[in-house]
Amino acid sequence: MFYNIIVRVLRVLVFLIFDFKVYNKENLNNTEGGLIVCGNHRSMFDPVMLAVSTKRQVHFMGKKELFESKFWGFIFRRLGAFPVDRKGVSLSAVKSSLNVLDKGGVLGIYPEGTRVKTGYDENNAKAGIALIANKANVKIMPVYLEGDYKFRGKLRLYIGKEKDYFENYSDKLNTEKYTEIGKEILKDIYNLKNVGKQ
């Protein structure tokens, strides 16, 4: 209830402030069950743009510093978000992620781990998302957001199709393989930029 109210308010504000358009929103709206949505990350407002673009609730993983304030920590948790320690292995974040997915929810993650404005670099890919997806046995959906966060700035969100990144892997996966899959995910995210310009 709280999430729905906040998203409705944000949706009005987003369309008043920005020239915002979403492509292929049905790809996400028509899904059912656990799903991980991965996108490029340039601004702290990126999760807002994704949240207002779908009827499904998106549970975001956010850096733990965002939760240090009692007020904002309370708000973020009420919105279904949870903290992650980006400096090490965050077992609590993995557990929270699996809990969301096991309940059939949508998990929103930015695979580069931090905001990146320089564009695609496969070395920014992390192994964690592939690990979580494999353990939860869910598919991953890439999304790409481009544009400027300024008044009436043009923002475009391209939503890809959900994909099983493990269909070509039959053996037990290790960190190296998870990283390879992470690079594939990141490549698919940035490729949506090219699809959007066709």
N, CA, C and O of each residue as an XYZ file, in Angstrom:
792
protein
N       0.834     -1.204      0.000
C       0.000      0.000      0.000
C       0.872      1.259      0.000
O       0.681      2.157     -0.820
N       1.834      1.312      0.932
C       2.740      2.458      1.039
C       3.530      2.617     -0.254
O       3.668      3.725     -0.772
N       4.047      1.506     -0.772
C       4.817      1.533     -2.017
C       3.974      2.079     -3.164
O       4.436      2.929     -3.926
N       2.742      1.596     -3.290
C       1.868      2.019     -4.383
C       1.557      3.514     -4.320
O       1.517      4.188     -5.350
N       1.339      4.025     -3.120
C       1.047      5.452     -2.963
C       2.248      6.294     -3.384
O       2.111      7.258     -4.136
N       3.419      5.919     -2.892
C       4.639      6.657     -3.214
C       4.919      6.631     -4.705
O       5.272      7.654     -5.291
N       4.762      5.458     -5.328
C       5.035      5.330     -6.763
C       4.054      6.168     -7.579
O       4.449      6.764     -8.581
N       2.794      6.225     -7.176
C       1.810      7.046     -7.902
C       2.193      8.526     -7.849
O       2.093      9.236     -8.849
N       2.628      8.976     -6.689
C       3.052     10.369     -6.537
C       4.294     10.635     -7.382
O       4.364     11.642     -8.086
N       5.266      9.740     -7.314
C       6.498      9.902     -8.081
C       6.234      9.869     -9.585
O       6.887     10.576    -10.353
N       5.277      9.047     -9.995
C       4.961      8.940    -11.424
C       4.462     10.293    -11.962
O       4.836     10.709    -13.059
N       3.636     10.952    -11.195
C       3.138     12.278    -11.599
C       4.294     13.272    -11.676
O       4.408     14.025    -12.643
N       5.147     13.272    -10.657
C       6.274     14.207    -10.626
C       7.246     13.965    -11.769
O       7.736     14.911    -12.386
N       7.526     12.689    -12.052
C       8.468     12.346    -13.122
C       7.988     12.876    -14.460
O       8.771     13.450    -15.217
N       6.706     12.689    -14.760
C       6.195     13.111    -16.057
C       5.983     14.623    -16.136
O       5.866     15.168    -17.233
N       5.934     15.305    -14.994
C       5.884     16.755    -14.982
C       7.273     17.362    -15.172
O       7.438     18.366    -15.865
N       8.262     16.735    -14.545
C       9.619     17.291    -14.537
C      10.410     16.913    -15.786
O      11.172     17.724    -16.313
N      10.225     15.668    -16.261
C      11.034     15.181    -17.381
C      10.188     14.861    -18.608
O       8.978     14.657    -18.512
N      10.838     14.822    -19.741
C      10.245     14.293    -20.975
C      10.626     12.809    -20.989
O      11.644     12.415    -21.558
N       9.787     12.008    -20.351
C      10.141     10.607    -20.083
C       9.280      9.656    -20.898
O       8.058      9.796    -20.948
N       9.924      8.693    -21.534
C       9.202      7.700    -22.325
C       9.798      6.315    -22.072
O      11.013      6.153    -21.964
N       8.921      5.334    -21.982
C       9.343      3.954    -21.733
C       9.025      3.099    -22.953
O       7.918      3.161    -23.488
N       9.982      2.312    -23.387
C       9.802      1.416    -24.521
C       9.706     -0.034    -24.050
O      10.495     -0.482    -23.218
N       8.735     -0.754    -24.590
C       8.555     -2.185    -24.307
C       8.249     -2.471    -22.832
O       8.736     -3.452    -22.270
N       7.444     -1.614    -22.217
C       7.118     -1.817    -20.800
C       6.355     -3.120    -20.572
O       6.361     -3.666    -19.469
N       5.696     -3.617    -21.631
C       4.965     -4.883    -21.496
C       5.904     -6.051    -21.190
O       5.480     -7.047    -20.603
N       7.169     -5.937    -21.579
C       8.144     -6.999    -21.290
C       8.235     -7.272    -19.798
O       8.403     -8.416    -19.376
N       8.124     -6.221    -19.007
C       8.195     -6.360    -17.550
C       6.813     -6.524    -16.933
O       6.630     -7.343    -16.032
N       5.849     -5.762    -17.404
C       4.503     -5.820    -16.818
C       3.853     -7.186    -16.960
O       3.076     -7.599    -16.099
N       4.168     -7.891    -18.044
C       3.514     -9.173    -18.317
C       4.229    -10.373    -17.719
O       3.826    -11.512    -17.953
N       5.286    -10.132    -16.950
C       6.017    -11.243    -16.329
C       5.329    -11.665    -15.034
O       4.571    -10.906    -14.430
N       5.617    -12.893    -14.631
C       5.112    -13.416    -13.369
C       6.251    -14.135    -12.652
O       7.155    -14.678    -13.287
N       6.196    -14.131    -11.332
C       7.194    -14.858    -10.558
C       8.490    -14.082    -10.394
O       8.616    -12.941    -10.838
N       9.450    -14.730     -9.744
C      10.726    -14.103     -9.448
C      11.474    -13.663    -10.694
O      11.513    -14.379    -11.695
N      12.067    -12.480    -10.623
C      12.782    -11.918    -11.768
C      13.783    -10.888    -11.273
O      13.502    -10.126    -10.347
N      14.967    -10.872    -11.905
C      15.961     -9.844    -11.604
C      16.008     -8.868    -12.770
O      16.145     -9.272    -13.925
N      15.892     -7.583    -12.459
C      15.995     -6.539    -13.476
C      17.319     -5.810    -13.262
O      17.597     -5.311    -12.171
N      18.130     -5.755    -14.318
C      19.456     -5.137    -14.230
C      19.567     -3.985    -15.210
O      19.157     -4.110    -16.364
N      20.116     -2.869    -14.766
C      20.261     -1.730    -15.661
C      21.574     -1.001    -15.477
O      22.329     -1.272    -14.544
N      21.834     -0.074    -16.381
C      22.987      0.815    -16.217
C      22.667      1.810    -15.111
O      21.501      2.060    -14.806
N      23.706      2.372    -14.515
C      23.483      3.206    -13.331
C      24.278      4.500    -13.451
O      25.507      4.497    -13.371
N      23.552      5.624    -13.648
C      24.217      6.913    -13.783
C      23.829      7.907    -12.701
O      24.556      8.865    -12.442
N      22.678      7.678    -12.067
C      22.170      8.646    -11.100
C      21.408      7.955     -9.980
O      20.913      6.840    -10.141
N      21.324      8.631     -8.854
C      20.563      8.101     -7.722
C      19.063      8.047     -8.032
O      18.299      7.404     -7.312
N      18.646      8.724     -9.107
C      17.233      8.726     -9.494
C      16.860      7.534    -10.382
O      15.680      7.326    -10.664
N      17.835      6.762    -10.821
C      17.560      5.631    -11.715
C      16.510      4.665    -11.159
O      15.620      4.249    -11.901
N      16.588      4.295     -9.876
C      15.562      3.386     -9.341
C      14.149      3.967     -9.423
O      13.181      3.234     -9.624
N      14.042      5.275     -9.267
C      12.729      5.928     -9.363
C      12.157      5.752    -10.754
O      10.977      5.437    -10.915
N      13.001      5.956    -11.770
C      12.539      5.870    -13.156
C      12.057      4.466    -13.486
O      11.082      4.295    -14.218
N      12.731      3.473    -12.954
C      12.307      2.096    -13.190
C      11.025      1.779    -12.426
O      10.116      1.142    -12.959
N      10.959      2.222    -11.188
C       9.784      1.934    -10.350
C       8.496      2.498    -10.940
O       7.451      1.850    -10.875
N       8.561      3.706    -11.520
C       7.351      4.330    -12.061
C       6.996      3.785    -13.450
O       5.977      4.165    -14.026
N       7.836      2.900    -13.978
C       7.634      2.393    -15.343
C       6.946      1.038    -15.395
O       6.709      0.504    -16.478
N       6.626      0.482    -14.244
C       6.022     -0.852    -14.229
C       4.972     -0.969    -13.134
O       5.032     -0.280    -12.116
N       4.019     -1.845    -13.361
C       2.988     -2.084    -12.356
C       3.470     -3.051    -11.278
O       2.832     -3.191    -10.235
N       4.600     -3.719    -11.533
C       5.156     -4.640    -10.543
C       6.045     -3.888     -9.557
O       6.764     -2.963     -9.935
N       5.988     -4.290     -8.304
C       6.862     -3.666     -7.317
C       8.288     -4.159     -7.521
O       8.525     -5.353     -7.697
N       9.229     -3.227     -7.494
C      10.641     -3.573     -7.647
C      11.335     -3.364     -6.307
O      11.272     -2.279     -5.729
N      11.993     -4.401     -5.820
C      12.745     -4.334     -4.565
C      14.209     -4.053     -4.906
O      14.869     -4.864     -5.556
N      14.704     -2.911     -4.467
C      16.057     -2.513     -4.838
C      17.077     -2.837     -3.752
O      16.805     -2.736     -2.556
N      18.256     -3.229     -4.212
C      19.405     -3.392     -3.346
C      20.176     -2.075     -3.387
O      20.566     -1.623     -4.463
N      20.402     -1.449     -2.222
C      21.090     -0.161     -2.185
C      22.278     -0.177     -1.235
O      22.318     -0.962     -0.288
N      23.233      0.687     -1.496
C      24.427      0.725     -0.643
C      24.023      1.022      0.803
O      23.096      1.791      1.055
N      24.727      0.407      1.735
C      24.325      0.471      3.142
C      24.335      1.894      3.695
O      23.613      2.191      4.647
N      25.160      2.793      3.099
C      25.227      4.165      3.575
C      23.883      4.875      3.481
O      23.598      5.781      4.264
N      23.047      4.458      2.511
C      21.735      5.081      2.340
C      20.795      4.769      3.508
O      19.805      5.467      3.727
N      21.121      3.715      4.248
C      20.243      3.261      5.329
C      20.723      3.711      6.708
O      20.115      3.374      7.723
N      21.819      4.474      6.737
C      22.380      4.887      8.026
C      21.513      5.920      8.732
O      21.489      5.985      9.961
N      20.801      6.726      7.950
C      19.841      7.658      8.542
C      18.605      6.874      8.985
O      18.059      6.089      8.210
N      18.165      7.079     10.219
C      16.996      6.355     10.723
C      15.756      6.653      9.891
O      14.954      5.764      9.605
N      15.611      7.931      9.505
C      14.432      8.323      8.729
C      14.440      7.666      7.360
O      13.490      6.976      6.990
N      15.536      7.883      6.593
C      15.588      7.339      5.240
C      15.678      5.826      5.243
O      15.140      5.164      4.355
N      16.359      5.276      6.243
C      16.419      3.825      6.357
C      15.039      3.223      6.522
O      14.725      2.186      5.938
N      14.204      3.894      7.337
C      12.824      3.454      7.541
C      12.028      3.538      6.233
O      11.315      2.603      5.869
N      12.161      4.668      5.535
C      11.437      4.873      4.278
C      11.849      3.837      3.236
O      10.997      3.218      2.598
N      13.158      3.650      3.065
C      13.647      2.709      2.055
C      13.172      1.286      2.338
O      12.793      0.556      1.423
N      13.197      0.905      3.597
C      12.749     -0.449      3.950
C      11.246     -0.608      3.721
O      10.789     -1.671      3.300
N      10.478      0.448      3.997
C       9.034      0.391      3.743
C       8.746      0.258      2.246
O       7.700     -0.251      1.843
N       9.699      0.726      1.430
C       9.550      0.631     -0.023
C      10.076     -0.695     -0.569
O      10.063     -0.931     -1.777
N      10.539     -1.560      0.343
C      11.001     -2.883     -0.079
C      12.467     -2.960     -0.410
O      12.933     -3.983     -0.912
N      13.215     -1.890     -0.139
C      14.655     -1.898     -0.419
C      15.414     -2.483      0.770
O      14.883     -2.572      1.877
N      16.650     -2.877      0.529
C      17.492     -3.417      1.597
C      18.955     -3.085      1.311
O      19.333     -2.899      0.154
N      19.784     -3.009      2.366
C      21.172     -2.568      2.198
C      22.136     -3.669      1.751
O      21.908     -4.859      1.972
N      23.221     -3.224      1.114
C      24.298     -4.127      0.723
C      25.619     -3.429      1.011
O      25.767     -2.229      0.782
N      26.567     -4.193      1.512
C      27.919     -3.672      1.753
C      28.726     -3.902      0.483
O      29.036     -5.043      0.141
N      29.066     -2.833     -0.213
C      29.748     -2.959     -1.502
C      31.238     -3.275     -1.362
O      31.911     -3.572     -2.350
N      31.748     -3.209     -0.131
C      33.185     -3.425      0.064
C      33.544     -4.881      0.332
O      34.724     -5.226      0.393
N      32.556     -5.724      0.489
C      32.835     -7.122      0.763
C      31.647     -7.987      0.406
O      30.695     -7.522     -0.219
N      31.703     -9.250      0.805
C      30.596    -10.163      0.547
C      29.497     -9.893      1.564
O      29.702    -10.048      2.768
N      28.344     -9.492      1.080
C      27.231     -9.149      1.959
C      26.241    -10.304      1.989
O      25.329    -10.372      1.165
N      26.426    -11.206      2.938
C      25.571    -12.383      3.031
C      24.120    -12.005      3.334
O      23.190    -12.669      2.876
N      23.935    -10.935      4.108
C      22.568    -10.517      4.436
C      21.849    -10.024      3.181
O      20.649    -10.246      3.019
N      22.595     -9.347      2.287
C      21.994     -8.854      1.044
C      21.628    -10.010      0.126
O      20.587     -9.985     -0.531
N      22.490    -11.025      0.085
C      22.198    -12.207     -0.724
C      20.955    -12.907     -0.186
O      20.088    -13.328     -0.952
N      20.876    -13.027      1.131
C      19.725    -13.666      1.768
C      18.446    -12.885      1.484
O      17.409    -13.475      1.183
N      18.519    -11.558      1.581
C      17.345    -10.714      1.305
C      16.931    -10.827     -0.157
O      15.741    -10.848     -0.471
N      17.918    -10.899     -1.052
C      17.635    -11.036     -2.487
C      16.899    -12.333     -2.770
O      15.896    -12.349     -3.484
N      17.403    -13.415     -2.208
C      16.788    -14.727     -2.428
C      15.388    -14.776     -1.836
O      14.501    -15.434     -2.381
N      15.190    -14.084     -0.726
C      13.873    -14.045     -0.098
C      12.860    -13.352     -1.010
O      11.728    -13.816     -1.152
N      13.269    -12.238     -1.630
C      12.399    -11.523     -2.570
C      12.036    -12.418     -3.746
O      10.871    -12.519     -4.129
N      13.050    -13.065     -4.315
C      12.849    -13.884     -5.517
C      12.050    -15.147     -5.217
O      11.222    -15.569     -6.025
N      12.298    -15.749     -4.056
C      11.562    -16.967     -3.677
C      10.075    -16.689     -3.492
O       9.241    -17.583     -3.640
N       9.754    -15.437     -3.166
C       8.351    -15.047     -2.989
C       7.732    -14.560     -4.293
O       6.600    -14.078     -4.314
N       8.493    -14.692     -5.385
C       7.965    -14.298     -6.687
C       8.067    -12.820     -6.989
O       7.351    -12.312     -7.852
N       8.964    -12.110     -6.278
C       9.099    -10.676     -6.458
C      10.121    -10.298     -7.524
O      10.826    -11.144     -8.074
N      10.175     -8.999     -7.793
C      11.132     -8.450     -8.749
C      12.261     -7.771     -7.981
O      12.026     -6.919     -7.124
N      13.474     -8.161     -8.303
C      14.649     -7.599     -7.652
C      15.375     -6.678     -8.628
O      15.723     -7.092     -9.734
N      15.603     -5.434     -8.220
C      16.306     -4.481     -9.070
C      17.749     -4.314     -8.613
O      18.002     -3.960     -7.462
N      18.690     -4.566     -9.507
C      20.118     -4.467     -9.182
C      20.839     -3.731    -10.303
O      20.498     -3.865    -11.478
N      21.835     -2.957     -9.918
C      22.706     -2.311    -10.898
C      24.049     -3.032    -10.876
O      24.832     -2.864     -9.941
N      24.320     -3.840    -11.912
C      25.460     -4.755    -11.901
C      26.834     -4.100    -11.857
O      27.824     -4.760    -11.540
N      26.906     -2.812    -12.171
C      28.206     -2.149    -12.108
C      28.593     -1.800    -10.668
O      29.741     -1.457    -10.390
N      27.619     -1.894     -9.762
C      27.907     -1.723     -8.343
C      27.952     -0.285     -7.872
O      27.868     -0.027     -6.671
N      28.082      0.656     -8.791
C      28.127      2.067     -8.452
C      27.726      2.875     -9.680
O      27.549      2.316    -10.763
N      27.582      4.187     -9.514
C      27.199      5.013    -10.654
C      28.350      5.139    -11.658
O      29.493      5.413    -11.290
N      28.018      4.931    -12.926
C      29.017      4.991    -14.006
C      28.492      5.887    -15.116
O      27.425      5.629    -15.673
N      29.236      6.937    -15.442
C      28.813      7.877    -16.478
C      29.677      7.796    -17.730
O      29.452      8.522    -18.698
N      30.665      6.908    -17.706
C      31.603      6.826    -18.828
C      31.174      5.814    -19.881
O      31.849      5.669    -20.900
N      30.061      5.108    -19.657
C      29.595      4.139    -20.639
C      30.054      2.721    -20.366
O      30.516      2.394    -19.273
N      29.916      1.892    -21.380
C      30.152      0.455    -21.237
C      31.617      0.117    -20.998
O      32.499      0.602    -21.707
N      31.867     -0.706    -20.006
C      33.190     -1.258    -19.705
C      32.960     -2.614    -19.063
O      32.475     -2.696    -17.935
N      33.308     -3.684    -19.779
C      33.018     -5.032    -19.272
C      33.703     -5.316    -17.946
O      33.273     -6.197    -17.202
N      34.752     -4.587    -17.648
C      35.459     -4.797    -16.387
C      34.659     -4.319    -15.179
O      35.008     -4.618    -14.037
N      33.583     -3.576    -15.437
C      32.712     -3.134    -14.342
C      31.720     -4.218    -13.926
O      31.015     -4.066    -12.928
N      31.664     -5.308    -14.685
C      30.705     -6.380    -14.393
C      31.081     -7.113    -13.111
O      32.256     -7.364    -12.843
N      30.078     -7.445    -12.337
C      30.278     -8.179    -11.085
C      29.651     -9.568    -11.192
O      28.741     -9.790    -11.992
N      30.146    -10.493    -10.381
C      29.677    -11.883    -10.431
C      28.425    -12.120     -9.598
O      27.714    -13.103     -9.809
N      28.152    -11.222     -8.650
C      27.099    -11.465     -7.674
C      25.707    -11.671     -8.232
O      24.958    -12.512     -7.736
N      25.347    -10.909     -9.269
C      23.998    -11.016     -9.820
C      23.754    -12.393    -10.413
O      22.702    -12.995    -10.198
N      24.736    -12.888    -11.161
C      24.610    -14.216    -11.759
C      24.502    -15.283    -10.677
O      23.743    -16.242    -10.813
N      25.257    -15.112     -9.616
C      25.208    -16.061     -8.500
C      23.812    -16.098     -7.888
O      23.263    -17.175     -7.653
N      23.241    -14.929     -7.631
C      21.909    -14.853     -7.032
C      20.856    -15.450     -7.971
O      19.988    -16.210     -7.540
N      20.941    -15.100     -9.256
C      19.976    -15.611    -10.235
C      20.026    -17.120    -10.331
O      18.990    -17.775    -10.454
N      21.233    -17.678    -10.275
C      21.393    -19.127    -10.377
C      20.822    -19.828     -9.144
O      20.140    -20.846     -9.256
N      21.107    -19.279     -7.990
C      20.614    -19.892     -6.746
C      19.091    -19.815     -6.653
O      18.442    -20.723     -6.133
N      18.529    -18.714     -7.165
C      17.073    -18.530     -7.102
C      16.367    -19.158     -8.300
O      15.140    -19.250     -8.328
N      17.156    -19.594     -9.300
C      16.608    -20.191    -10.528
C      15.614    -19.248    -11.201
O      14.480    -19.621    -11.499
N      16.074    -18.002    -11.434
C      15.219    -17.016    -12.093
C      15.932    -16.428    -13.313
O      17.148    -16.547    -13.462
N      15.153    -15.800    -14.166
C      15.714    -15.150    -15.342
C      16.089    -13.705    -15.010
O      15.723    -13.166    -13.965
N      16.832    -13.103    -15.935
C      17.305    -11.734    -15.761
C      16.814    -10.889    -16.924
O      16.835    -11.333    -18.072
N      16.373     -9.672    -16.631
C      15.886     -8.760    -17.659
C      16.761     -7.501    -17.683
O      16.845     -6.798    -16.676
N      17.410     -7.205    -18.812
C      18.221     -5.994    -18.911
C      17.360     -4.780    -19.243
O      16.376     -4.891    -19.975
N      17.732     -3.623    -18.704
C      17.083     -2.361    -19.055
C      18.178     -1.315    -19.244
O      19.252     -1.404    -18.648
N      17.887     -0.327    -20.083
C      18.877      0.729    -20.320
C      18.186      2.081    -20.275
O      17.166      2.293    -20.930
N      18.761      3.004    -19.484
C      18.207      4.349    -19.351
C      19.205      5.363    -19.892
O      20.377      5.358    -19.518
N      18.726      6.226    -20.773
C      19.592      7.286    -21.291
C      18.879      8.625    -21.227
O      17.650      8.691    -21.210
N      19.671      9.693    -21.192
C      19.093     11.031    -21.174
C      19.671     11.881    -20.059
O      20.583     11.465    -19.345
N      19.124     13.078    -19.923
C      19.635     14.046    -18.958
C      18.623     14.321    -17.854
O      17.443     14.552    -18.117
N      19.101     14.292    -16.620
C      18.253     14.633    -15.476
C      18.249     16.144    -15.289
O      18.903     16.677    -14.392
N      17.512     16.814    -16.142
C      17.324     18.251    -16.016
C      15.872     18.552    -16.363
O      15.190     17.708    -16.945
N      15.388     19.747    -16.012
C      13.980     20.055    -16.218
C      13.596     19.904    -17.686
O      14.182     20.526    -18.572
N      12.613     19.072    -17.912
C      12.111     18.683    -19.243
C      13.173     18.009    -20.089
O      13.082     17.974    -21.316
N      14.183     17.473    -19.413
C      15.210     16.719    -20.118
C      14.633     15.437    -20.691
O      13.743     14.825    -20.100
N      15.149     15.034    -21.849
C      14.657     13.827    -22.512
C      15.274     12.594    -21.857
O      16.495     12.432    -21.855
N      14.435     11.733    -21.306
C      14.865     10.474    -20.698
C      14.133      9.326    -21.370
O      12.916      9.377    -21.550
N      14.868      8.303    -21.736
C      14.288      7.143    -22.412
C      14.734      5.868    -21.712
O      15.925      5.641    -21.497
N      13.751      5.041    -21.362
C      14.038      3.757    -20.728
C      13.673      2.638    -21.694
O      12.525      2.532    -22.126
N      14.648      1.807    -22.031
C      14.436      0.677    -22.927
C      14.450     -0.605    -22.098
O      15.430     -0.917    -21.422
N      13.346     -1.336    -22.165
C      13.222     -2.573    -21.385
C      13.401     -3.766    -22.313
O      12.666     -3.923    -23.289
N      14.381     -4.603    -22.002
C      14.653     -5.780    -22.822
C      13.761     -6.949    -22.444
O      12.785     -6.794    -21.709
N      14.107     -8.110    -22.954
C      13.348     -9.319    -22.667
C      14.063    -10.152    -21.607
O      15.292    -10.160    -21.527
N      13.270    -10.854    -20.796
C      13.882    -11.705    -19.787
C      14.656    -12.823    -20.467
O      14.263    -13.310    -21.527
N      15.755    -13.224    -19.849
C      16.661    -14.176    -20.481
C      17.230    -15.141    -19.456
O      17.542    -14.756    -18.329
N      17.361    -16.397    -19.858
C      18.001    -17.414    -19.030
C      19.480    -17.431    -19.383
O      19.861    -17.924    -20.444
N      20.302    -16.904    -18.513
C      21.740    -16.799    -18.792
C      22.505    -18.079    -18.458
O      23.728    -18.133    -18.580
N      21.772    -19.100    -18.036
C      22.441    -20.336    -17.620
C      22.142    -21.525    -18.526
O      22.589    -22.641    -18.262
N      21.384    -21.283    -19.591
C      20.960    -22.396    -20.437
C      22.130    -23.091    -21.139
O      22.012    -24.251    -21.536
N      23.249    -22.396    -21.294
C      24.413    -22.992    -21.963
C      25.454    -23.515    -20.987
O      26.548    -23.916    -21.382
N      25.094    -23.505    -19.694
C      26.023    -23.995    -18.666
C      25.418    -25.221    -17.981
O      24.343    -25.147    -17.386
N      26.109    -26.320    -18.072
C      25.615    -27.553    -17.442
C      26.470    -27.946    -16.238
O      25.998    -28.646    -15.342
N      27.712    -27.503    -16.217
C      28.609    -27.838    -15.111
C      28.407    -26.877    -13.936
O      27.715    -25.865    -14.045
N      29.028    -27.227    -12.823
C      28.976    -26.365    -11.650
C      29.721    -25.067    -11.954
O      30.814    -25.086    -12.519
N      29.123    -23.951    -11.576
C      29.707    -22.651    -11.896
C      30.624    -22.164    -10.777
O      30.353    -22.370     -9.594
N      31.720    -21.510    -11.180
C      32.633    -20.909    -10.223
C      32.626    -19.397    -10.415
O      31.892    -18.881    -11.258
N      33.435    -18.689     -9.643
C      33.467    -17.234     -9.702
C      33.813    -16.730    -11.092
O      33.257    -15.733    -11.554
N      34.734    -17.422    -11.761
C      35.136    -17.013    -13.111
C      33.963    -17.082    -14.082
O      33.757    -16.174    -14.887
N      33.197    -18.169    -13.999
C      32.041    -18.330    -14.888
C      30.955    -17.300    -14.556
O      30.319    -16.747    -15.452
N      30.754    -17.052    -13.262
C      29.753    -16.052    -12.870
C      30.148    -14.670    -13.390
O      29.289    -13.887    -13.795
N      31.435    -14.377    -13.379
C      31.915    -13.097    -13.897
C      31.690    -13.007    -15.402
O      31.333    -11.947    -15.917
N      31.899    -14.122    -16.107
C      31.644    -14.156    -17.551
C      30.174    -13.839    -17.848
O      29.853    -13.080    -18.762
N      29.307    -14.439    -17.054
C      27.873    -14.188    -17.229
C      27.556    -12.732    -16.897
O      26.728    -12.103    -17.557
N      28.224    -12.200    -15.862
C      28.037    -10.803    -15.501
C      28.407     -9.877    -16.654
O      27.737     -8.871    -16.884
N      29.462    -10.209    -17.372
C      29.874     -9.409    -18.531
C      28.844     -9.508    -19.654
O      28.588     -8.532    -20.360
N      28.261    -10.683    -19.811
C      27.226    -10.874    -20.830
C      25.995    -10.039    -20.497
O      25.389     -9.429    -21.379
N      25.630    -10.017    -19.216
C      24.480     -9.221    -18.768
C      24.728     -7.741    -19.052
O      23.866     -7.043    -19.585
N      25.923     -7.280    -18.686
C      26.252     -5.871    -18.876
C      26.252     -5.499    -20.360
O      25.806     -4.415    -20.734
N      26.748     -6.393    -21.187
C      26.765     -6.148    -22.632
C      25.336     -6.034    -23.167
O      25.045     -5.164    -23.987
N      24.448     -6.912    -22.701
C      23.054     -6.876    -23.140
C      22.372     -5.572    -22.720
O      21.538     -5.036    -23.449
N      22.735     -5.068    -21.539
C      22.164     -3.805    -21.066
C      22.523     -2.667    -22.018
O      21.655     -1.917    -22.464
N      23.800     -2.552    -22.317
C      24.249     -1.436    -23.162
C      23.860     -1.623    -24.627
O      23.767     -0.647    -25.371
N      23.636     -2.853    -25.042
C      23.174     -3.092    -26.417
C      21.762     -2.552    -26.643
O      21.383     -2.255    -27.776
N      20.985     -2.424    -25.564
C      19.631     -1.887    -25.685
C      19.656     -0.442    -26.170
O      18.701      0.030    -26.787
N      20.744      0.251    -25.890
C      20.902      1.624    -26.365
C      20.877      1.657    -27.893
O      20.265      2.536    -28.500
N      21.556      0.683    -28.498
C      21.605      0.613    -29.964
C      20.266      0.205    -30.544
O      19.862      0.701    -31.596
N      19.569     -0.708    -29.855
C      18.244     -1.150    -30.307
C      17.285      0.036    -30.295
O      16.462      0.188    -31.197
N      17.399      0.874    -29.269
C      16.513      2.009    -29.132
C      16.677      3.046    -30.226
O      15.752      3.815    -30.490
N      17.830      3.081    -30.863
C      18.086      4.075    -31.894
C      17.725      3.572    -33.289
O      17.828      4.318    -34.262
N      17.304      2.312    -33.390
C      16.952      1.765    -34.703
C      15.579      2.265    -35.156
O      15.119      1.906    -36.240
